[in-house]
Amino acid sequence: MQVVITTNSPGETFAWVKPVALALYKLGVKVDVVVTPCTFASGQETSFLLQQEGIRQVYPPEKYWHLALGLIKIPREKSGCVLFLGGDIMHAQRLGWLLNFPVAVYSTKRANENLDLVFVPNQKVKEEVQKRVSENKIQIVGDLMLSNLYQRNLTKNPLQIALFPGSRSHFKSLLPFFLGVAEKMTKINSKLEFVISLSPFIEKEMLQMALKKPHPLLEGVTGSIIAEGIIETSAGVKVPFFYNKQYEIMETSALALTIPGTNTAEMAFYGLPMLVILPLNIARDIPLQGLVGLLGSIPYVGAVFKEKLIWKKAASITATALPNMLANQEVVPELRGFLDVTQVAEAAFLIYQDKEKLQEISLKLKELYPKSNAAEIIAQTLVRRWGGD
């Protein structure tokens, strides 16, 4: 059997494709991945996927339109399907039509009746999808983002605060900002220990560039790499950084500073309290989906258009952190708007000081995100339905 997966950006490739591809591989399935064009991409998705066990072939975004137009053909096995795991659903449907394969998708509110199977994480999403898709095509499988995760039973460091500056182009703006927050908090309490979790999609050159100059609209501090895995800020604060240690860091930290994204759900699994920030100072750098994202990429006028639209819509946003969206209430605090280092540092320290509140947040987060084996369920279902002989 063959499964052709379509995906798009860092969160999806790491949290969705990686566990599903491995689960399929263990069942003897040949897995090919098509990375589709996307404004949320880091540019490192293809190289990351090529390193993952269980993936036979990866087609980069620059080859997508050649595939879609039939100029390049994906070798087809006798039986199989296309599985949507991020991006635009039309890409998966196009490949399904070209390969004459059924199409399954995971957790998308854009699902439609033309699909053959829709996997959803919970009853709430099922009810939304059911408005457009027949119930017999929908299957609840649990939260796929959690399939990678397990408790390591590591000891928590009550002084450790984790910084998660993201994995896309705005990383260059956010890293100096987060380091500035670390400096301010260290002045309040010199015993605090900061640690940076770097996405595997951040190359060393991007890290070095980010340390040279803060974004003029967001500010922050400069820094330099003084030893293997250690950044020293301009004020002398030393902050270790790690690749591929995000889950260990989540399990051992007392608090995290992060931007919206997949990792807010992963932190919730570990019961890690977090302050989620969305600085509108750099609205032009925030990636957007669909037509707005395309218009925003138009030279000169596009960035201004996107910036004004984000500012206008920001007031109506009630939540950006995934735990808050799932719970329909503020489980973890969020800061959105025109932010500065001092404002974020003071807010973070207030949260950190309130040990009772931290414990309360941690318990609520763990309730929201229990252990999931969604990847295995998805793989088994696809093989059972379309495995053939």
C-alpha positions in Angstrom: 0.0 0.0 0.0 1.0 3.6 -0.7 0.0 6.8 1.2 0.8 10.1 -0.3 0.8 12.8 2.4 0.3 16.5 1.7 1.7 19.0 4.2 3.0 22.5 4.5 4.8 24.1 7.4 6.9 23.3 10.6 4.1 22.5 13.1 2.4 20.1 10.7 5.5 18.3 9.4 6.8 17.8 13.0 3.7 17.1 15.0 1.5 15.4 12.3 3.5 14.0 9.5 6.4 12.5 11.6 4.3 10.3 13.8 1.8 9.2 11.1 4.6 8.4 8.6 6.3 6.2 11.2 3.1 4.5 12.2 2.3 3.7 8.5 5.9 2.5 7.9 5.6 0.0 10.8 2.5 -1.4 9.0 4.5 -1.9 5.8 3.1 1.1 4.0 5.2 3.1 1.4 5.0 6.8 2.4 5.6 9.7 0.0 5.2 13.3 1.1 4.3 16.3 -1.0 5.2 19.7 0.6 2.8 22.2 -0.9 3.5 26.0 -1.3 2.6 27.9 1.9 3.1 31.4 3.5 3.7 29.6 6.8 6.6 27.5 5.6 10.1 27.9 7.0 11.9 26.6 3.9 13.4 23.7 5.8 10.4 21.3 5.7 11.8 19.2 2.9 15.2 18.6 4.5 13.6 17.8 7.8 11.2 15.2 6.3 14.1 13.6 4.3 15.6 12.7 7.7 12.5 11.0 9.1 12.3 7.2 9.3 9.5 5.7 7.2 9.3 8.3 4.4 10.3 7.0 1.0 10.2 10.2 -1.2 9.7 13.9 -0.5 8.5 16.3 -3.2 9.5 19.9 -2.3 7.1 22.9 -2.8 8.9 24.1 -5.9 7.9 20.8 -7.6 4.3 20.9 -6.5 2.8 22.7 -9.6 4.7 20.3 -11.8 3.0 17.5 -10.0 -0.4 19.2 -10.0 -0.2 19.8 -13.8 0.9 16.2 -14.5 4.4 17.3 -15.7 5.9 15.1 -12.9 4.2 11.9 -11.9 4.3 10.2 -8.5 4.9 6.5 -9.0 1.6 4.8 -8.1 1.3 1.5 -6.2 -1.7 -0.8 -6.8 -3.5 0.4 -3.7 -3.4 3.5 -1.6 -4.7 6.9 -0.7 -3.9 10.6 -0.3 -3.8 11.9 3.3 -4.0 15.7 4.0 -1.9 16.7 7.0 -1.7 20.5 6.6 -1.9 23.2 3.9 -4.7 23.8 1.5 -7.1 20.9 1.1 -7.4 21.5 -2.7 -3.8 20.2 -3.1 -4.7 16.8 -1.6 -7.8 16.6 -3.7 -5.9 17.4 -6.9 -3.3 14.7 -6.2 -6.1 12.2 -5.3 -7.7 12.9 -8.7 -4.4 12.5 -10.6 -3.5 9.2 -8.8 -7.1 8.0 -8.7 -6.8 7.5 -5.0 -9.4 8.2 -2.2 -8.6 11.3 -0.1 -8.6 11.4 3.7 -8.0 14.5 5.8 -7.2 15.3 9.4 -8.8 18.0 11.5 -9.8 20.7 9.0 -12.9 22.8 9.3 -12.7 23.2 5.5 -13.6 19.5 5.0 -16.3 18.9 2.3 -18.5 16.1 1.1 -16.2 15.3 -1.8 -13.7 13.7 0.6 -13.7 10.0 1.4 -12.8 10.2 5.1 -12.3 12.9 7.7 -10.3 12.3 10.9 -11.1 14.7 13.7 -9.6 15.1 17.2 -12.8 15.4 19.3 -16.6 15.6 19.4 -16.5 19.4 19.1 -14.7 19.4 15.8 -16.9 16.5 14.6 -20.0 18.6 15.1 -18.5 21.4 13.1 -17.5 19.1 10.2 -20.8 17.3 10.3 -22.5 20.5 8.9 -20.8 19.8 5.6 -19.8 16.1 5.6 -21.9 12.9 6.1 -21.4 11.5 9.6 -20.4 8.1 8.2 -17.3 9.7 6.7 -16.1 11.2 10.0 -14.0 9.4 12.6 -12.8 10.7 16.0 -9.2 9.7 16.6 -7.8 12.0 19.2 -5.3 14.9 19.0 -2.6 14.1 16.5 -0.3 16.7 17.9 0.1 14.6 21.1 1.1 11.3 19.3 4.8 12.2 19.6 4.5 12.9 23.3 5.1 10.9 26.5 6.1 11.7 30.1 9.9 11.3 30.8 9.4 11.8 34.5 12.1 14.5 34.6 12.6 16.7 37.6 11.1 20.2 37.4 13.4 23.1 37.9 11.4 25.8 39.7 13.8 28.5 38.5 13.8 27.6 34.8 11.9 29.7 32.3 11.7 28.4 28.7 11.8 30.7 25.6 10.2 29.4 22.4 10.8 32.1 19.7 9.2 30.2 16.8 10.4 28.6 13.6 9.5 31.0 10.8 10.8 34.3 9.4 9.6 36.3 12.5 12.1 34.3 14.6 14.7 36.9 13.7 12.5 39.5 15.4 11.4 37.4 18.3 14.7 36.0 19.6 16.2 39.4 20.4 12.8 40.4 22.0 12.7 37.3 24.2 16.3 37.8 25.2 15.4 41.3 26.2 12.6 39.9 28.4 15.1 37.5 30.0 17.5 40.4 30.8 14.6 42.4 32.4 13.4 39.4 34.4 17.0 38.6 35.6 17.2 42.2 37.0 14.1 41.5 39.0 15.3 38.0 40.2 18.9 37.1 39.5 18.4 33.5 40.4 16.1 32.8 37.3 17.5 30.4 34.7 16.5 30.8 31.1 16.7 28.3 28.3 15.9 28.6 24.6 14.3 25.8 22.7 15.2 26.1 19.0 13.1 24.6 16.3 14.9 22.1 14.0 13.9 24.4 11.2 16.2 27.2 12.4 19.6 27.0 10.8 22.7 28.3 12.5 23.1 31.2 10.0 19.5 32.4 10.9 20.4 32.2 14.6 23.5 34.3 14.2 21.6 36.9 12.1 18.9 37.1 14.7 21.5 38.0 17.4 23.0 40.8 15.5 20.2 43.4 15.5 16.7 43.7 17.1 13.8 44.6 14.9 13.4 48.4 15.1 9.6 48.1 15.8 9.9 45.4 18.4 13.3 46.1 20.0 15.1 43.7 22.3 18.8 43.0 22.8 21.7 41.7 20.8 23.8 38.8 21.7 26.5 36.3 20.6 27.3 32.6 20.8 30.1 32.4 23.3 30.4 28.6 23.4 28.7 25.6 22.0 25.0 26.0 22.8 25.3 29.2 24.9 24.2 32.7 24.0 25.4 35.7 26.0 23.2 38.9 25.8 24.7 42.4 25.5 24.2 42.7 29.3 26.0 39.5 30.1 23.0 37.2 30.7 24.0 33.7 29.6 21.2 31.6 28.1 21.7 28.0 26.9 19.9 26.9 23.7 19.0 23.4 22.5 17.8 21.8 19.3 15.4 18.8 19.5 15.1 19.1 23.3 11.7 20.9 23.4 9.9 18.2 25.2 12.5 17.8 27.9 12.5 21.6 28.3 8.7 21.6 28.5 8.8 18.9 31.2 11.4 20.6 33.4 10.4 24.3 33.1 8.3 26.3 35.5 7.0 28.7 32.9 7.3 29.2 29.1 7.2 32.3 26.9 5.9 31.5 23.4 4.0 32.7 20.4 0.8 31.0 19.2 1.3 27.6 17.5 1.4 23.9 17.8 3.7 24.0 20.8 1.0 25.6 22.9 -0.8 22.3 22.8 2.4 20.3 23.4 3.1 22.4 26.5 -0.4 21.8 27.7 0.2 18.0 27.5 3.1 18.5 29.9 1.1 20.9 32.1 3.5 23.7 31.4 2.1 27.2 32.3 2.8 29.7 29.5 2.5 33.3 28.5 1.5 33.5 24.9 2.4 36.7 23.1 1.3 38.1 19.7 3.2 41.4 19.1 1.3 43.4 16.5 4.4 45.7 16.2 5.6 43.3 13.5 2.2 42.6 11.9 3.8 42.7 8.5 5.9 39.6 9.4 2.9 37.5 10.6 2.1 34.8 7.9 -1.5 34.6 6.8 -3.4 31.9 4.8 -5.3 32.2 1.6 -5.9 35.3 -0.6 -4.9 37.7 2.2 -1.5 36.0 2.5 -1.0 36.2 -1.3 -1.9 39.9 -1.4 0.4 40.5 1.5 3.3 39.3 -0.6 2.8 41.9 -3.3 5.9 44.2 -3.2 5.5 47.6 -1.5 1.8 47.8 -1.1 1.1 44.2 0.1 2.8 44.5 3.5 0.9 47.7 4.3 -2.4 46.1 3.3 -1.7 43.1 5.5 -0.6 45.2 8.4 -3.8 47.3 8.4 -6.0 44.3 8.1 -4.3 42.5 11.1 -4.6 45.6 13.2 -8.3 45.9 12.3 -9.1 42.3 13.1 -7.0 42.0 16.2 -9.7 43.5 18.4 -12.1 40.7 17.6 -9.7 37.9 18.4 -10.6 36.2 21.6 -7.8 33.6 21.7 -4.7 32.5 19.9 -3.3 29.8 22.2 -4.6 26.4 21.3 -5.6 25.4 24.9 -7.7 28.6 25.2 -9.4 28.0 21.8 -10.2 24.4 22.9 -11.5 25.4 26.3 -13.3 28.5 25.0 -11.8 30.4 27.9 -8.5 31.9 29.0 -6.7 28.9 30.6 -3.3 30.4 29.9 -2.7 34.2 29.8 -2.2 35.9 26.4 -0.7 39.3 25.5 -1.7 40.7 22.2 -1.1 44.2 20.7 1.8 46.6 20.6 4.2 45.0 23.1 7.5 46.0 24.6 10.1 44.1 26.6 9.3 45.7 30.0 5.6 45.0 29.6 6.1 41.3 28.8 8.8 40.8 31.4 6.6 42.3 34.2 3.6 40.2 33.1 5.7 37.1 33.0 7.2 37.7 36.4 3.8 38.2 38.0 2.6 34.9 36.6 5.9 33.2 37.7 5.6 34.5 41.3 2.0 33.1 41.8 2.9 29.5 42.5 -0.8 28.7 43.3 -1.9 30.0 40.0 0.8 28.1 38.1 -0.4 24.9 39.7 -4.0 25.6 38.8 -3.0 26.3 35.2 -0.9 23.1 35.0 -3.8 20.9 36.2 -6.3 22.5 33.7 -3.9 22.0 30.8 -3.3 18.3 31.6 -7.1 17.8 31.7 -7.4 19.4 28.2 -4.7 17.3 26.6 -4.6 13.7 27.7 -2.3 11.1 26.0 -3.2 10.3 22.4 -2.5 7.5 20.0 -4.1 9.2 17.0 -1.2 8.4 14.7 -1.6 4.7 15.1 -5.4 4.9 14.8 -5.1 6.9 11.5 -2.5 4.5 10.1 -4.5 1.4 11.0 -7.7 2.8 9.6 -6.1 3.7 6.2 -4.6 0.3 5.9 -7.9 -1.4 6.8 -9.9 0.6 4.3 -7.6 1.0 1.4 -4.7 -1.5 1.9 -5.9 -3.8 -0.9 -4.1 -7.1 -1.4 
